[in-house]
Amino acid sequence: MPGLYFLSDLHLGLQEPQAEQEKLERLEKLFSLIREQGGALYLLGDILDYWMEFRHVVPKGFTRFFCMLSGLVRSGVEVTWLAGNHDFYLGSFFDDELGVKTCYGLQEVRYDGKLFLVAHGDGLGEGDLGYKLFARFIRNRFNLGLLTAFHSDLSTALMKHFSLLSRKHKKVDMRAESTRLLDFAAALARERDFDYFVCGHNHSERVQALHDSGSTYVNLGSWIEGRYHYGVYEQGQFRLEKL
């Protein structure tokens, strides 16, 4: 049976050109593997470090990635993208032009008799009220309309600024594992049955069993520190791999 593949926190557009080139080359390698093996790909947020979508304009900077993504879809791979706190709002460009399904928040995926709960991770669990209010503000349709009414250069600059604010909101040690998402998954496992809770956001890869419930917590880590992890479920096993 083909596998399920999971990626998060690439933050394309954040780093210097050499690091960005390396990320894209690793991504091409992974996309080639998925095409050969078959299956589906879930992008669990913060794939881009910022994004502002307009009705008639596509911001530059991600053309190679979009071509790679479109090619993967055209090869028959189903791609689903869950918005993170850096790719603030994913509009119709991805669905209509690239064939990528976009969604927000916690999603359920049933595959091979297993139930996967997948999310980026932002806004889940207790606390972080400031971010939750910010996300409501930035994704409000009226506010999005105001932003897209500005000149595209100005709106994109604002998105980069919001991205910087989101990064400053996190702890200095990006790889320090916050317990918020782990605690959220553990509490969820006490309330309902699922097999895997898969997320990103914390930038710290981790696979951990949740009590004796039979559920497993998976954090996919980040690509911004040269650790090119991805998750794959195949042949009844979930594992983290590194490109």
C-alpha positions in Angstrom: 0.0 0.0 0.0 1.3 3.5 -0.8 2.5 5.6 2.1 1.4 8.9 3.8 4.1 11.5 3.9 4.2 14.5 6.3 6.2 17.8 6.2 6.2 20.9 8.3 8.1 24.1 9.1 10.3 24.4 6.0 10.0 28.3 6.3 10.9 28.8 2.6 12.0 32.4 2.0 13.5 32.8 5.5 17.2 32.1 5.1 20.1 33.0 2.9 20.1 31.8 -0.8 22.5 28.9 -0.2 20.3 27.4 2.6 17.1 28.0 0.5 18.7 26.2 -2.4 19.6 23.3 -0.2 16.0 23.0 1.1 14.6 23.0 -2.4 17.1 20.3 -3.5 16.2 18.1 -0.6 12.5 18.7 -1.4 13.0 17.7 -5.0 14.6 14.4 -3.7 11.6 13.8 -1.5 9.0 14.6 -4.2 10.8 12.2 -6.5 10.6 9.5 -3.9 6.9 10.1 -3.3 6.2 9.9 -7.1 8.0 6.6 -7.3 6.4 5.1 -4.2 2.9 6.6 -4.6 0.8 7.9 -1.8 -0.3 11.3 -0.4 1.5 14.3 1.0 0.4 16.4 4.0 2.0 19.8 4.4 1.4 20.7 8.1 2.0 24.4 8.0 4.8 27.0 7.9 5.9 25.7 4.6 6.4 29.3 3.6 7.8 31.8 6.0 5.2 34.4 4.8 2.5 34.5 2.3 0.1 37.1 1.0 -2.4 36.2 -1.8 -3.9 38.7 -4.2 -6.7 38.3 -6.7 -4.5 39.0 -9.8 -0.9 38.9 -8.5 1.3 36.0 -7.4 4.2 37.2 -5.3 7.7 36.2 -6.5 10.1 34.2 -4.5 8.5 30.8 -4.5 8.2 30.0 -8.2 10.5 26.9 -8.2 8.6 25.4 -5.2 5.2 26.0 -6.8 6.4 24.3 -10.0 7.6 21.3 -8.0 4.3 21.2 -6.1 2.3 21.4 -9.3 4.3 18.7 -10.9 3.8 16.4 -7.9 0.0 16.9 -8.1 0.0 16.3 -11.9 1.8 13.0 -11.3 -1.2 11.8 -9.4 -0.1 12.5 -5.8 -2.8 14.0 -3.6 -1.4 17.0 -1.6 -3.1 18.6 1.4 -1.8 21.8 3.0 -2.8 22.9 6.5 -2.1 26.5 7.1 0.4 27.4 9.8 1.1 30.6 11.7 3.5 31.8 9.0 1.6 30.9 5.9 -1.2 33.0 7.5 -3.9 32.6 4.8 -4.0 30.2 1.9 -6.4 31.3 -0.8 -7.7 30.0 -4.0 -4.4 30.1 -5.9 -3.3 26.8 -4.3 -6.6 25.0 -4.8 -7.5 26.3 -8.3 -4.0 26.8 -9.9 -1.9 24.1 -8.2 -4.5 21.5 -7.3 -3.5 21.5 -3.6 -6.3 21.1 -1.1 -6.0 23.8 1.7 -7.5 23.7 5.2 -7.1 25.1 8.7 -7.0 23.7 12.2 -7.1 20.1 13.4 -8.0 17.6 10.6 -8.9 13.9 10.7 -7.3 11.5 8.2 -8.3 7.8 8.0 -5.9 5.5 6.3 -5.1 1.8 6.4 -7.5 1.4 9.3 -5.7 4.1 11.3 -6.9 7.5 12.5 -4.5 10.3 12.1 -5.1 13.7 13.8 -3.1 16.3 11.9 -2.5 20.0 12.6 0.3 22.6 12.4 -0.1 23.0 16.2 -0.5 26.8 16.5 -3.4 27.8 18.8 -4.0 24.3 20.2 -3.9 23.7 23.9 -4.0 26.1 26.8 -2.5 29.6 26.8 -1.0 31.6 23.9 -4.1 33.9 24.0 -2.2 36.6 22.2 -1.5 34.5 19.2 -5.0 33.1 19.0 -6.4 36.7 18.9 -3.8 37.6 16.3 -4.8 34.7 14.1 -8.4 35.7 14.2 -7.5 39.2 13.3 -5.2 38.4 10.4 -7.6 35.7 8.9 -10.7 37.9 9.2 -12.2 38.4 5.7 -12.6 42.1 6.2 -9.0 42.6 7.3 -7.7 40.4 4.4 -9.7 42.6 2.1 -8.0 45.6 3.4 -4.5 44.1 3.1 -5.1 43.0 -0.5 -6.4 46.4 -1.3 -2.9 47.8 -0.7 -0.2 47.7 -3.3 1.2 44.2 -3.5 4.7 45.3 -2.4 3.3 47.0 0.7 1.1 44.0 1.6 3.9 41.5 1.2 6.2 43.7 3.3 3.5 43.6 6.0 3.3 39.8 5.8 7.1 39.6 6.3 6.8 41.9 9.3 4.0 39.8 10.8 6.2 36.7 10.2 9.0 38.4 12.2 6.6 39.2 15.0 5.5 35.5 15.1 9.1 34.4 15.3 9.9 36.9 18.1 6.9 35.6 20.0 8.6 32.2 20.3 11.3 31.3 22.8 14.9 32.0 21.9 15.8 28.3 21.9 13.7 27.2 18.9 14.5 23.5 19.5 13.4 23.5 23.1 10.3 21.3 23.1 7.3 23.1 24.6 5.0 20.6 26.4 1.9 22.4 25.2 1.2 20.3 22.1 2.3 17.1 23.9 0.0 17.8 26.8 -2.8 18.7 24.3 -2.3 15.3 22.5 -2.2 13.4 25.8 -5.4 15.0 27.0 -7.0 14.3 23.7 -6.0 10.6 24.0 -7.8 10.3 27.3 -11.0 11.6 25.6 -11.1 9.8 22.3 -9.4 7.0 20.3 -6.9 7.8 17.6 -3.6 6.3 16.5 -1.4 9.2 15.6 -1.3 12.9 16.5 1.0 14.6 13.9 2.1 18.2 14.1 4.9 20.7 13.7 5.2 24.2 15.1 7.6 23.5 18.0 10.6 22.9 15.7 11.6 19.8 17.7 11.2 16.4 16.2 9.8 13.8 18.6 7.9 10.5 18.5 6.4 9.5 21.8 3.7 7.0 23.0 0.8 8.7 24.9 0.3 6.7 28.1 -1.0 3.2 27.5 -3.7 4.5 25.1 -2.1 3.1 22.0 -1.8 6.6 20.6 1.4 8.2 19.4 2.5 11.9 19.4 4.7 12.9 16.4 6.4 16.3 16.0 8.0 16.7 12.6 10.6 19.2 13.5 11.9 22.0 11.3 14.1 22.4 8.2 15.7 25.8 9.2 18.5 24.2 11.1 19.7 21.8 8.4 17.7 18.9 9.8 15.6 17.7 6.9 13.1 15.4 8.6 9.8 14.2 7.2 7.3 11.7 8.5 6.1 8.6 6.6 3.5 6.0 7.4 3.8 2.8 5.5 3.5 -0.9 6.1 1.7 -0.3 9.4 4.6 1.8 10.8 5.1 5.6 11.4 8.7 6.8 11.3 10.7 10.0 11.0 13.2 10.0 8.2 15.9 12.4 7.3 16.9 13.4 3.7 
